[in-house]
Amino acid sequence: MIVNHGSAKWEGGLKDGKGLVSTKSGALNDLPYGFKQRFEGEPGTNPEELIGAAHAACFSMALSMILEGKGVTDVKIQTTSKIGLDKDGDGFAIKTAHLTTTISGNGDKAVIEEAAKMAEKGCPISKVLNAEITLDVTVA
């Protein structure tokens, strides 16, 4: 089993507090996050943005593996994952994740599109999200 981790520090209340998020690798090191970044669009990051980045990266890697297995070569993938945070009772819940991907490669368009659908369902981040996951595919 492979184990990685991220960490977070928080000081203060929900609206006036401040947080710092880091990753084991150091790719993120004390990156600020907080209420204003999450709900009011201030610069910095937020949990949903980080999940979106992880989802897009995971999907792209899974897709590249599937395409390689199907003989598609010279693969280039550009993916975005939009994570939807919705009001849910007294709190919030992530209810949607929408992947948008553009793929180019030497292979049949139908094979590439089918591989994208397989990656949408099969990448580990898609599997962990308790959300409706949708996909738009462009084969360039």
C-alpha positions in Angstrom: 0.0 0.0 0.0 1.2 3.5 -0.9 0.5 6.2 1.7 0.9 9.9 1.2 -0.3 12.8 3.2 -1.2 16.4 3.3 -1.4 18.6 6.4 -3.3 21.7 7.6 -2.9 24.2 10.4 -5.8 26.4 11.5 -6.0 29.3 13.9 -9.1 31.2 14.9 -12.8 31.0 14.2 -14.4 30.0 10.9 -14.8 33.4 9.3 -11.8 35.2 10.8 -9.4 32.3 11.1 -6.4 31.5 8.9 -5.1 28.3 7.7 -2.0 26.9 6.0 -1.9 23.7 3.9 1.1 21.6 3.0 2.0 18.4 1.3 4.5 15.7 2.2 6.5 16.4 -1.0 6.7 20.1 -0.2 5.0 21.0 -3.5 2.6 23.0 -1.2 4.3 24.5 1.8 2.2 26.6 4.1 -0.1 27.8 1.4 -2.8 30.1 2.9 -6.4 29.1 2.9 -9.5 30.3 4.7 -13.1 31.3 4.6 -12.6 34.2 2.3 -10.6 32.0 -0.2 -13.3 29.3 -0.1 -16.5 31.4 -0.2 -15.6 34.9 -1.3 -13.0 34.4 -4.0 -10.0 36.0 -2.3 -6.6 34.8 -3.5 -5.3 31.6 -1.9 -6.5 28.1 -2.1 -9.4 26.1 -0.7 -10.2 22.4 -0.2 -12.4 22.1 -3.3 -9.7 23.6 -5.5 -7.2 21.1 -4.2 -9.6 18.2 -4.8 -10.2 19.5 -8.3 -6.4 19.5 -9.0 -6.0 16.0 -7.5 -9.0 14.7 -9.5 -7.7 16.2 -12.8 -4.2 14.8 -12.2 -5.5 11.4 -11.3 -7.9 11.2 -14.2 -5.1 12.2 -16.7 -2.7 9.6 -15.3 -5.4 6.9 -15.4 -6.3 7.9 -19.0 -2.7 7.8 -20.1 -2.4 4.2 -18.7 -5.5 3.1 -20.5 -4.5 4.7 -23.8 -1.1 3.2 -23.6 -2.7 -0.2 -23.1 -4.8 0.3 -26.2 -1.8 1.2 -28.3 -2.5 5.0 -28.6 0.8 6.9 -28.8 2.1 10.5 -28.6 -0.6 11.2 -26.0 -1.2 14.7 -24.7 -4.0 15.3 -22.1 -5.3 18.6 -20.6 -7.9 18.2 -17.9 -9.9 20.4 -15.5 -12.1 19.1 -12.7 -14.7 21.5 -11.4 -15.8 20.6 -7.9 -19.3 21.7 -6.8 -19.8 22.6 -3.2 -23.5 22.9 -2.3 -25.5 23.7 0.8 -26.5 20.5 2.4 -28.8 20.8 5.5 -26.9 22.8 8.1 -23.6 22.4 6.3 -22.1 21.8 2.8 -21.3 18.8 0.7 -19.4 18.2 -2.5 -22.2 16.9 -4.8 -20.6 17.2 -8.3 -17.3 16.9 -10.1 -17.2 17.8 -13.8 -14.2 16.7 -15.8 -13.4 18.5 -19.0 -10.5 17.0 -21.0 -8.8 17.5 -24.3 -6.9 14.6 -25.6 -4.6 14.2 -28.6 -2.8 11.1 -29.7 -2.1 8.7 -32.5 -5.1 6.4 -32.4 -8.8 5.9 -33.2 -11.1 8.7 -31.9 -13.7 6.2 -30.6 -11.0 4.3 -28.7 -9.7 7.5 -27.1 -13.3 8.6 -26.1 -14.0 5.1 -24.6 -10.7 5.2 -22.7 -11.7 8.6 -21.2 -15.0 7.1 -20.0 -13.1 4.3 -18.4 -10.8 6.7 -16.7 -13.7 8.8 -15.5 -15.0 5.9 -13.5 -11.7 4.1 -12.7 -9.3 6.8 -11.4 -8.9 6.5 -7.6 -10.0 10.0 -6.9 -13.3 9.5 -8.9 -13.8 6.3 -6.8 -13.3 8.2 -3.5 -15.7 11.1 -4.3 -19.2 10.7 -3.2 -20.5 12.9 -6.0 -22.0 12.8 -9.4 -19.1 12.8 -11.9 -19.6 14.0 -15.4 -17.3 14.2 -18.4 -16.8 16.3 -21.5 -14.3 14.9 -24.0 -12.6 16.7 -26.9 -10.3 14.6 -29.1 -8.0 17.0 -30.9 
